Amino acid sequence: MALLGPTTVETDDGTPVDIGGARVRMLLARLALDPGRPVQTSTLIDDLWGEQPPADASNALQSLVSRLRKVVPDVTLEPGGYRLAITPDDVDVHRFERLRAAGRFDEALALWRGEALADVREAPFAEPAASRLDEARLTAEEERFSTGELDVAALTVMHEKHPLRERVTGLLMRALCAQGRQSDALRVYEDVRRKLADELGVDPSQELQEIHLAALRGELTPRAAVDRLPVRLTSFVGRDEELAQITGQLGQARLVTLVGPGGAGKTRLATEVAARHPLHAKGRVWFAALAGVRAPEDLAGAVLSAFDLSFGGDPLRRRAEGMNRIVEVLGAGESLLVLDNCEHLIAAAAEFAGDLLRRVPNLRVITTSREPLAIDGESLCPVGPLSVPNGQADVSGFGSVRLFLDRAGAVKPGFVLDESTVDDVRQICRRLDGMPLALELAAARLRSMTVRQITQRLDDRFRLLTSGSRTALPRQRTLRAVVEWSWDLLTEEERELARRLSVFPAGADLAAIEQVCHSDALYVLTSLVEKSIVDVMETDEPRYRMLETIRVYAAEQLDASGEKPEVLDRFRRYYRDLTKKWEPLTRTSRQLEAIGVFEAEQDNIAAALRGAVDDRQVGLAADLLIGVFWYWLIKGDNERAELSVREVLALGSDLPDDLAASFRAMHLIMRAIPGLPEIGEASSVIEDCVRTGATQKYPALSIALPMLAFLSQNPEIARREVARAATSEDAWARAAADWALSFILVDEGDLDGAEVARDRAYDQFVAVGDRWGSAMTLGMKAAFVSHTGDNQAAIDLYRRGLDVALELRSLDDAVQQRWRLAVEYARSGDHESAAREVVAAQEYIRDIGNDQMSIMVGYAKAEVRLRAGHTAEARELSARFKEEAAKSTVLGSFVAEWSSMLDARIAIAEGIPDEAESCVAVAITTTSERGDMPDLATVAELLALVRHAQGRDDAAARSLALAQVIRGRLDLGDPDVRDLVALLGEPERLSITKAEALQRIRAEAGTST
C-alpha cells in the first residue's frame, strides 16, 4: 500500500481497492505505519480522535475496524491491540526508508506521489509523521545530489522552496561553480547569510562558510575529466538501438557483455556507451584492452596498466596484490570498467569479472567477447550485422549503408548515393552481411578503385579487403585476419563442423546438418553459436547459418581438408531427397507447408543443383531440377527456372529420356512468351513426352502440354492432351486439364463451355488444396465476368484471387492481381480505389525488386490515369513504359503491341483519331499473327472506337460486329465500348467463321496481306 501521497491499496494483481470514508482511511494509514506489529487500542483512539474521542471510543474503534476489514481483511485483533498483517516492504514508507539507507536514492524518491499522508492530514497522528517523512525526503534529495550529478535547475527549485537549508545552499553553490558561474554561487551565499542573520540571528554554518571560501579561491571550478577510452577518430554510425539497449541494461545489471562475431563493431560500441555514461564526465571510467594478453595470469596486469599502475614482487603473490590495487581504485566511488576482447581468455575473464563485482559493490562492467562470460548476473547484448537493404528502393536509412557512405565520404570526398552508385552500394552492404569492419575496409578501397570495381571483386573478398588502418590491431587490418582470430580459438572438433557447414549457403536445420556434416552435431553446433561463428535463427525449427564472410573462409578450410567431395556429395543427395519428398506436396493441401520448406532451403537447393551441373552429375542434377521446378513457377521465379532447364538440357544424352522430354517441353513453353513455339518443334516435344511415359510421371505436364499445343496453334493435339490429363489418376492433373480446356474453348468462341470448365477447374483445385491453381483460375474468371459488364463481380473475384496469392506468399501473383484489380476499378469508374491499388502494387514491387513486374504496373498505372482523365500524365507514363520495356528480354514483341494499344487510347482521348488509327494497325497485325482471339477482339473494339472518333460510325459498327464474332461477346465491362454500343445499338450478328472475321478486321484496319 502507499502513504507517500494519497492513501491507496492495491491487490496482488494491481487492482485498486476502494478504501471507504475518511476515518477508515485514517485507521488504515495509522496501522500501516507499524506494519506487522500490534498497535494498542488506546494509542489508536488517541491517534484518530486526539483530545475529543467519542463517548464510547472502544466501540467506535471496533466499528471502524469492522468497516476496514471488508476491504482489507488483513486487520486482526491481538492481545496487544490491532495489527495490519503485512510486511514492511508492502508499504512504500518503509521501502523508502530501506532504499534511502542503502544509498539507492533515485529508487527511493521515485516512490513519492505527492505529500505524505496527503488525504489523512486531519488525523492527530498524521502531521508529526508527515513532517518526519518530508524531512527524510529532503535529506534523500540532498544525499542524491551529494553522491550524483549536481543538477543546477533542480537544486535551484529546492533552494527556492527551502532557502534556509544550508546543505541545499552548499550543493547549489558547488553546482554553479561546476558550470563556471562563480559569481552566481557567491550571490546565493550572500542571500542566505543575510536571511539567516535577519530571520534567525545566526551566521552560516562552518561547512557552508568553507564552501564559500573554496568558491572565492576558485577551487570549485570544473576540471576536465580524464578520458581513458580509446581515441574516437571516426563518427559513430548505425547502432542507435543497441546504444539505448545497453544503457538500459546498465541501469538494471552490473555486468553487460556485448557478444558477437569479429568485425561487428563491439569495441567501438562499448567505447561509445562508456563515453556517454555519466561516470565518464567524472573520470570514473576505465578501458582495459585484453587482445594482446596471452596468459590468464597477465590479465590483472593489463587492467592495472589501464589504471597507469604496475606491480612487481613475488609472482606467486602478484595476482592477489594486483586485484587488491584494482579493487582499491575502483572502490573509491561509482566506477565503470570496460574489458575488451575477452574471448581468448574467457575462463580467466569470467573469474576476474565475477571477483571484481563481488568485491566492489559500486562497480559496473562492460565486456566484449565472441562468447558470453556465462556467470551469474550477466546481461547479454548481441551485436550482429548492421541492417541491410532487401530490395527496397530507398536504402539510405539502413545502418550498413549509412556506415559505408560515412567512411566512403572520408576517403573519397564527394562520393554520394545516387542512381549511378546505389545498386553497387546495396550489393556491397548485402554481400558483406552489413558487418562494420568489412564495410570500412571496402570503403577504404575507394582510394584506388571505383565502387563498381569493388562490387565486381567481392568474390575474392580476402584479397580485396586488406586496407585497414595501420594503427589498428593486426587482427583488425584485414578481413582475413579478423576471421582467422576467431577460427584459431576453436577446438579441432569445432573447426571440423564449421568447415563442413560452409556447404550450406542458406544455413540449415539440425536434421540437415546431422545428415551432411556430423551425425551427432548438436553440442558442437551450440558451442559454435556461443562463439559467434554460427548464428541461430529462431523459426518453428531453429536454423543455423554462418555470415557470408565466415562461410567463405570455412569453405577454404574445407578445400584444404580433403573432405570436400564427400561432404558435397552428401549435401547434394540430401537436397535431392528433400525435394523429392516435398515437390508433390506443392499441389496439395500441404502446399503452404511445402512452400515454407522450399523458401527456407531454396538457396541450398540451387547450390546443390549448380554443383551437380558443374560436376556433370547428370542424374542428380535432373532430380534436383524436377524437384524444385514447380516451386519456382509457383513463386514466379521464371528466370531462374528457365536458366536451370537450359543448363540441365545442355548435359546432353546422359539425361534420362523422360526427364529430357519434360525439360524440353518446359523450356519451349517458357520461351513461348513472348514468341510463339514453332508447330513442328512443339509437336515433336509433346510426342516425346508421351512416348517416354513422362506424362504419367510429371503432373506439371498436364498443363504444359495442352498449353504448348494451344500456343503453337495445334488444337487437335491440345484437345488430345487435355483428354489424356482428364483421365489421370492424379486429381490435380484433372483440374489442370479443365484449366487448359477453358483456354481452348475461349479461343473457339464457346464462352459458356469455357465458363463451365473454369468453374470445374476451380472446384477441383480447391478440393486438392492448390492455392496457385485457385488464384490463377479466379483471375481468369474475373476477366471474363468483367466482359459481361459486371465490374463489381470481377472486382470481388480479383480480391479473392489476391487473398489466395497473399496466403500463398507469391508476391509476383499478388502484384498481378493488384494491377488487374486497379484496372478493373478504373473501368468501373472508382478512380480513387484504382489509384490505391496501383500504389499497393508498387509497394510490393519495391519489396521483391522485380523489374518485369515494375514495367507491367507502370503500364497499368498509365491506363488507370487515362481513364481518370489525366491524359498528359498517361502519355508520359506510356513513354516511360516503352523506354523500360525495350530493355526487357521477356516482353519482346508484346512491347509494340501493348504500347500501340495504350497510345491509341491516349490519342482518342486527345482528339487525334488518325494517330490512334496507325497505332491500332500495329496491334491488329501482331495479335492476328499470334492467333490470339481474345486479344484480337480487344483491338477490334479499339478500332471501333477510333472509327467513331473519325465520324465513321458505319465502320465502327462493322468492327464491333467482328469483335463479337472473334471473342463470342463484346467487352461490356469497358465503359467506352459500353457507351459506343449504347450509341450505335447492338451490332449485327454475323454468320462467319473466326478465320473470316480475322481477315475482315485486318481489312478494316488496312493491314491485309
Disulfide bonds with the S-S distance in Angstrom:
none
